[in-house]
Amino acid sequence: MLLLALDTATPAVTVALHDGTAVVAASSQVDARRHGELLLPAVDRVLAEAGTRLDAVTGIVVGIGPGPYTGLRVGLMTADTFGLALGVPVHGLCTLDGLAYAAEVEGPFVVATDARRKEVYWARYEDARTRVTEPAVDRPAEIADVVAGLPAVGAGAVLYPDTFPDARGPEQVSAAALAALAAERLAKGEELESSRPLYLRRPDAQVPKNYKVVTPK
């Protein structure tokens, strides 16, 4: 097994390589505006650090969000392209699950990432491997009663201390955590999700109302 994992659902552009036993190389950069520019060079760095080639990869793992449309699709399209070119499976994982897996929190907790528009993407977890609610997008004040008293992981929790007073790291997802979680589940014979994205809401860019299509006569 040699899994190439990547995620662009958050401001982090993160890539890792996992050999089925451990992470052998990883790279993470935080830049919300340069996902497309940073992702492929990060893949090259990780492969070079591991001393291997892309055609040695046996599977792709990609964070499927939730996340903003523009950043998220960079990782998804790259993962699907690699899978098609190499003839290997593409495994999707919820980005929030990757953050939960990397969290050093005992007992129930919440993962929250920044959804912009003064909202968070969030879900509740029983432990680092067990999500108990579907991912959702809400204003922090609207879920204050639901998450009250629970530790919270992720950049969204840090942004809204009134709702998440017990915010903890990590703030950003790491492909290393996604790869390790995927390897663990695959070793148990579990089926992972498809690479279908979790957008949860429509893209920020919209066609203006009363837009008129002008065609040449």
N, C-alpha and C positions, 0 to 999 in steps of 0.2 A: 504494500500500500504506500502510495506517495500522493498526498492530498495537497493541492494548491488552494489556499483559502484567501478570499478577499472581501472587503466590505467598504462601500462608499455611502452608506445610508446616513451617516452623521458627518460632522466636519472632518473626521479622521479618514485619511486614505491609508488603509491598512492591509498588509499582505503577509502571509506566512506559509511555510511549507512544513508538513507533518508526515513522518515516515511510518505512522501506525503505532509508534511507541512514544515518540516525543517530538516537539517542535525542533526542527533543525536549522531554521533561519526565519527571521521576521523583520518587518519594516513598518513603521507607522509615522505619518506626518499629519498634522492638523492644519488644514487650510480649506475652508468651506467653498472657496471660489475656484479651486484648481484641481478638482477631481480628475478631469479628463487629461490634464497635463501631467499629473503626478503618478497615475496608476501604473501605466506600462513600465516606466523607469523603475518603479518599486518592484514590480515583478522581476525585471532583469536583475536587480540587486539581490533579491532573495535567492534566485536560482544560482547566481554567481557565488554567493556566500556559501550555499549548500554544495557547490561544486557539481551541479547537475544541469540537465537541459530540460526544456519544456516538454519534449516528447517522452520524457521518462515519467511524467505525471500520470497517475492512474485514475484520478478523480478531481473534480473541481467543487469547492465549497464556497457558497456566496451568501452574504447577508441580504435577506430579502426585505429588510425594513422592519417596521415602518420608518419612513424618512421622506424628505422633500423629493419631489419628482425628478428634478434635474440631476442632483447628485446621485440618487439611487440608481437611475437608469444607466449611468456610466459603468458601475460595477456589474449590473445584471447583463448588459449587452456584452461586456468583455468576457464574463463567465460563460455565457451561451456560445460566444464565438470560439473560445478555447475548447469548449466541450465538443462542438461540431467539428472543428479542425482536427482535434486529436482522436475523436471517436471514443470519448470517455464520458461517464455520467456526470451530470451537474446536480449537486445536492444543495437545496436551499435551507437556510436556517434563519429563524427570526433574530434580528439584530439584538433585540432586548434579551433574548436567551443567552447570547454571547456575553453580554454585560453581567447577567445574573451568574453565569458559570464562573466568571472571574472574580466575583464579589466574595469577600471573606466575611460573610454574615451568617450567623446561626439563627435558625427559626424564620418565620415569615418576614418578608420585606417587599419593597416596591422597587421597580426599575423605571426611571423617567428620563427621557431624552428631550432635547429642545426641538419643538415643532414649529417655532417661530409664531408670529401672530399672537403672542402671549399665551401660547398653549404648549402642552407637553404630550408626547407619545408615552404611554405607560402601560404597565401590567403588574399584577400581584404574583408573588412566588411563595410557595411553601418552603422551598429550599433552593439551592443553587441549580438544581436540575429539574425542578417541577414548577411549571407555570400553571396557575389556577384560574386566570381570567384571560380572555382574548385581548390582544393589543387594542388600545383605544386612543383617541385624541380628544383632549378636553382642556378647558381652562383650569389651572390649579385650584382655584377657589371652589370650583364645581365638584371636585373630588376630595375636598379636605376631610369630610366625615368618613369617607371610605378608606383613606390611607392614614388616618389619625393614629398616632402611637407606633407606627411602623418605621423602621430604618428605611432609607431610600438611597438608591445607587444611580449615578448618572448625572450628566451635565444639567439636565432639566431639574433635578432635585436641588442642585447647587444654586440655580437661578431663582428659585422661589422658596426661600427659607421659611416664610410664614406657613406654607403648606407642608414643607418637608424640613422640619427643624433638625432632624437627625440624618443629614446628608452625608454620604460616604463615597469613597472611590471604589472602582475607577470611574472617571467621568466619561471617557470615550471607550467605545468597543475596540477590541483588538482581534485581528484575524487569528492570532495564536490561540485565543480562547475558543473562537469558532471552530478552528481546525481540531483542537483537542476534544471538544464536545462532539463533533461529527465523527471523529475516529472512535470515540468511546461507544457511540450509538451504533455505528456500523459494525463494530466488533461484536456487539450483542445481537446482530441480525435485525436491528430495527430499520424501518424505512424512514428516510428523511423526506422533508417537504420538496416540492418542485421549486423551480426558480421563478415562479409567479410572484410578482412584487406585492407587498403590502403598502399601498399608497394611503389608504384610509380617507383621503380627501382629494379633490380635484387639483390639478396644477395651478400655480399662482397665475401663470400666463393664460389669459382668456381672450377669445375673439370679441372685440368691442360690440356692444349692442347696436343694432341698426346698421351693421356692417354691410356695405354694398359691394358685390363682386362686379368688377369692371372687365368686360371681355371685348376684344377688338371686333369691329364690324367686318 
